[in-house]
Each structure stands twice: as C-alpha cells, then as structure tokens.
Amino acid sequence: MKKSESRPNVTFKMPGLGRIVPIFIQHRKFIVTCTVLVLVAMFCVLLILDPKYEVSTSVFIQFGREMTAPATVGDALVMPASKRPEDIISEIEIMKSRHLWTALANHFGEDYFFGEPEAVSFFQKVKRTARHAYRAVREAMSGTLVTLGFRRELTKLERVVMALQNSVEIEPIRKSDVIEIRMRTTDPDSGEEILAKFLELYQENHMKAHKIPKAKEFFQDETKSLLNRLCEAEAARSKFKESQGVWFIPEQRSLLLGWAKEIRSRQVQKEVLLAGLDAEIIQLTSQADSLPAERLKTREEKRNPAREKLASILVDLEFQKQAQAKRFQDDSRVIIDLQRQISDTKVAMQEMSEYLIASKVMSQNDQLIKVQQALLTKTSEQAGLRAQVNQGRQQLLNIQQELNKLESVDVESNRLDREIVRLEIDYSLYADNVEETRISEAMDMAEILNIAVIAQPSSSLRPVSPSLKLCFIGAIIIGFGGSIALIFIIDGLRPAVRSRQDVMDLLAVPVLARIPEDKRL
C-alpha cells in the first residue's frame, strides 16, 4: 500500500456543536481582548465626536383664504372647503425649496456655519485636530471625485445649503394638520435660532405663494415713474421759459400792452404836432418865396436859435429821462426811447451851425429874415419830431413782435402746464392707490397667513446622537461576534483531523480501532 505524498486540499468545515464550547474556552482571552479593544476604540471615537441635539418645532396649517370655497352659481350648492393632504404636502414642498434654504444661509452668512469655538483645554485641541484631519481627508476625497469628473465642485454656500437640508427632517404628523420640523445640530442655541429664522422665511414664502401677485408693486412702480415724469416735465417747462426769456407771461403781456398804449398816445400827439409843423413850414416857405432879397453891406452874427431850441429840447429830454428813471429800469422801453431821442437831438444839433447871420448892412428885407429864421426853427423841429414818430413806430413794431412771441410761447407753456397738472393728478391717484393696496394687502395677508407655530423651536435636554447605549452595545456585539467569527474561520480553514471519517479521507485506509483520549496525558 502506497502512502499519498500530496497534501489534501484545505476546505472550510464548520465545527460541530461539541467543538464550539472547547473553542470558546480555548480562545476566551482573545475574545475578551478583542471585545475590550473595540469598546476602547468606540470610547475614543465618542470622545472625538461632538454630541448632536435635536431642535424641533411644529406648525399647524389652519383654514385660510386660499382654501375658501368658490362663489355659488345660481342655486347650485358648493361643497365647503376643507384641508386636503395635498395642501399639507404643498406646504412641505415650500419648506423644502432650495430657494428658502439659500435665503436662510445668506441671512446668517457662510462664516456663521463654518465657525468653531476656540479650543482651550488639551482635550479640546485634540478633538479639533482630529476633526480637521477628518475634514481634510473628506475634502481630498471630494476633490479627487471632482477632478475625475464624478462630482461637481460646490461653493461654500452650496455646501452650507446641502448640510442644512440634510440635517433637517420635515414630516407631517399622521391624521393631523400639523407639520413637525426636526433639526440635528451640535449647537442647540444656534439650532433654535436657525429654525426660528427658517419659520419666518417660510411664512414670507407662503404669503408670496398665495397673495395676489404684484398689486402693491405695480402701483409703487407707477407712482415712482409718474414722479420722475413730473419732475422731468417741470424741468422742461423751466428750461423752455428760460430759453425764451419769459418768467410770467400774463405780467409780461400786461407790461407790453401798457407800454404800447403809452407809445400810441404819444404817437398821436407827435403826429398832430408834425402835421401842424408841416403846414407852418409850407406857409413860411411860401412867404419866403414871396419876399424879395437884397444885398448886404455889413453882417452881424448871432447864435443859432434853432440849435438853442434843440439844446432846450435836449435839456427837457434829460429832465424827462431823470424823472422816468425813478419809475422804470435802465433797460425799460421808456428809458431806451428817451435815450434815442436825446441821441437824435444831439445829432441834429451837430448838423446845425452854431451861429446865424443876424443882420446885414444893405437894403434888405427884415421880414424875410424873420420868415427864414422861423422856417429854420420849424424845419429842425420837424426833423426831430419826425425822427421821434419813426422811432415810436419801430417801437410799436417791436412790441407787436414781442406779443406774437409771447402768444406762441404761451401756447407751448399752457401745453406744458396741462401736462404737469395731468401728471400731478395721476401721481396723486396712484399714491392714494398705493396706500389703499397696502391696507388691502395687510388685511389680505391676515387672511392668507393661516400658519400657526404651535411649538417654538426648542432643543432636547440630552444629545440624541450618538447614543451611548447603542454604541456600547454595538461595540460589544462587533467585538464579541467578530472575534468569534474570526476564530471559527481560522479553525475551519486550518487542516486538522477531528473524526474517524477525516482519518479515512486523509490516509485512504479503514480505521480499525480508536484509542480513548486521556486528559491526564
């Protein structure tokens, strides 16, 4: 008979019931050691982890305006409104909206969630170091996934929003109209503050979702637009009047009409005087033509009476100018008219000779000389008076042009005034509507705001996680069960002869006898 030279294949065999107890006894120290090590490791992990508290609040959904029954048609009956499960789910979806959590994160700021209390004791420093190491490893893994393209890179705000959504549970209480909101956080005070702000933002979103959209905003925008248009119209009117040189059209028209009336009155008088002078000059001319002329022997000169007359007229005009200067300004039409008359009189005086022939030693007609002197005087008076009449006509023409300009300016100014009045009326109406819609919206919101917080955010007195009892029980189960499973695997995989059949399989020969085991050996 040949012995088999090859070793048998190693196979796992579950030990029988009679073998389990000896295995326990044989490896009891290993089992106890593994259990203790797992308990110590669990204790170290619990020391590093921060306890989490549960902050909870409850919201009661009341019967609001948005669930009011529609109006009846004729005699048709309408089923009274009631809260449906869909209404509760709609409110839960509003609470879970990403926009709401983003607004919450923006309100507190990113640093509020990433801040840490200063570590003072050695144990706190160890915990902080371990926490930072864990975060570094997690961020390295996340960065690797982002680099490989398996995950999108998140900003700090997005990470805050995701952490807030993961830490909050929103569930309806069965067979009730109450929604329970629970949040797990390491800082119960900040958790209460976060949930309180969350409820405030939720109520705002609830009102926005159910109110009449943009009623107040429409009137506010229109009121602001009308105010801007009113300011622009007033500025355009002021600019237009300034460019046209007007300030108060009725007063300017009244001054121009008064001035024109005064000039016309003077014109009538001057034209009457001019007609008389023309008749006198014709008469004197005919007289001078009819008188004979004689030769002079000697000549005697005297001052020109016409020039002196003009000088007296000039003095009179100067006195008139001084008198009118007290009533009118230097740039008024009256003063300008007097200045022009003075200027024309001075020009006429310069054109006349200062002296005239007074007498001649000859057989001369003295009457002819007197007629000629009178003719010269009347002619100078005629020239000055005719210049004044022409100047008055020009002044009347200028006044008429100014009046025509004022009429055209008045038309445009009236149009701008009407536009401003219309805008003021519209602005007043829209401003009143803004106040009315504000009051109406406040009353409407009182009907829409059917959310009642029946339990303000409050934290649990004791941490809810990690549970010490469950952690230690789990550590015992893992340590004890894991060590036993490891012993069974090693014992099952190790080659050993445990029965008569194992001997027959190993040696390929039948077993003839069995020697009993003596524990004393």
Residue, then its C-alpha position, 0 to 999 in steps of 0.5 A: m500500500k502506497k502512502s499519498e505524498s500530496r497534501p489534501n486540499v484545505t476546505f472550510k468545515m464548520p465545527g460541530l456543536g461539541r467543538i464550539v464550547p472547547i473553542f470558546i474556552q480555548h480562545r476566551k482571552f482573545i475574545v475578551t481582548c478583542t471585545v475590550l479593544v473595540l469598546v476602547a476604540m468606540f470610547c475614543v471615537l465618542l470622545i472625538l465626536d461632538p454630541k448632536y441635539e435635536v431642535s424641533t418645532s411644529v406648525f399647524i396649517q389652519f383654514g385660510r383664504e386660499m382654501t375658501a370655497p368658490a362663489t355659488v352659481g345660481d342655486a347650485l350648492v358648493m361643497p365647503a372647503s376643507k384641508r386636503p393632504e395635498d395642501i399639507i404636502s404643498e406646504i412641505e414642498i415650500m419648506k423644502s425649496r432650495h430657494l428658502w434654504t439659500a435665503l436662510a444661509n445668506h441671512f446668517g452668512e457662510d462664516y456663521f456655519f463654518g465657525e468653531p469655538e476656540a479650543v482651550s483645554f488639551f482635550q479640546k485641541v485634540k478633538r479639533t485636530a482630529r476633526h480637521a484631519y477628518r475634514a481634510v481627508r473628506e475634502a481630498m476625497s471630494g476633490t479627487l471625485v471632482t477632478l475625475g469628473f464624478r462630482r461637481e465642485l460646490t461653493k461654500l454656500e452650496r455646501v452650507v445649503m446641502a448640510l442644512q437640508n440634510s440635517v433637517e427632517i420635515e414630516p407631517i404628523r399622521k391624521s393631523d394638520v400639523i407639520e413637525i420640523r426636526m433639526r440635528t445640530t451640535d449647537p442647540d442655541s444656534g439650532e433654535e435660532i436657525l429654525a426660528k429664522f427658517l419659520e419666518l422665511y417660510q411664512e414670507n414664502h407662503m404669503k408670496a405663494h398665495k397673495i395676489p401677485k404684484a398689486k402693491e408693486f405695480f402701483q409703487d412702480e407707477t407712482k415712482s415713474l409718474l414722479n420722475r415724469l413730473c419732475e422731468a416735465e417741470a424741468a422742461r417747462s423751466k428750461f423752455k421759459e428760460s430759453q425764451g426769456v419769459w418768467f410770467i407771461p400774463e405780467q409780461r403781456s400786461l407790461l407790453l400792452g401798457w407800454a404800447k398804449e403809452i407809445r400810441s398816445r404819444q404817437v398821436q400827439k407827435e403826429v398832430l404836432l408834425a402835421g401842424l409843423d408841416a403846414e407852418i413850414i409850407q406857409l413860411t416857405s411860401q412867404a419866403d418865396s414871396l419876399p424879395a432879397e437884397r444885398l448886404k453891406t455889413r453882417e452881424e452874427k448871432r447864435n443859432p436859435a434853432r440849435e438853442k431850441l434843440a439844446s432846450i429840447l435836449v435839456d427837457l429830454e434829460f429832465q424827462k429821462q431823470a424823472q422816468a428813471k425813478r419809475f422804470q429800469d435802465d433797460s425799460r422801453v421808456i428809458i431806451d426811447l428817451q435815450r434815442q431821442i436825446s441821441d437824435t437831438k444831439v445829432a441834429m444839433q451837430e448838423m446845425s451851425e452854431y451861429l446865424i447871420a443876424s443882420k446885414v448892412m444893405s437894403q434888405n428885407d427884415q421880414l424875410i429874415k424873420v420868415q427864414q429864421a422861423l422856417l429854420t426853427k420849424t424845419s429842425e423841429q420837424a426833423g426831430l419830431r419826425a425822427q421821434v414818430n419813426q422811432g415810436r413806430q419801430q417801437l410799436l413794431n417791436i412790441q407787436q413782435e414781442l406779443n406774437k412771441l409771447e402768444s406762441v410761447d404761451v401756447e407751448s407753456n399752457r401745453l406744458d402746464r396741462e401736462i404737469v397738472r395731468l401728471e400731478i393728478d395721476y401721481s396723486l391717484y396712484a399714491d392714494n392707490v398705493e396706500e389703499t393696496r397696502i391696507s388691502e394687502a395687510m388685511d389680505m395677508a391676515e387672511i392668507l397667513n393661516i400658519a400657526v407655530i404651535a411649538q417654538p423651536s426648542s432643543s432636547l435636554r440630552p444629545v440624541s446622537p450618538s447614543l451611548k447605549l447603542c454604541f456600547i452595545g454595538a461595540i460589544i456585539i462587533g467585538f464579541g461576534g467578530s472575534i468569534a467569527l474570526i476564530f471559527i474561520i481560522d479553525g475551519l480553514r486550518p487542516a486538522v483531523r477531528s473524526r474517524q471519517d477525516v482519518m479515512d479521507l486523509l490516509a485512504v485506509p479503514v480505521l480499525a480501532r480508536i484509542p480513548e483520549d486521556k486528559r491526564l496525558 
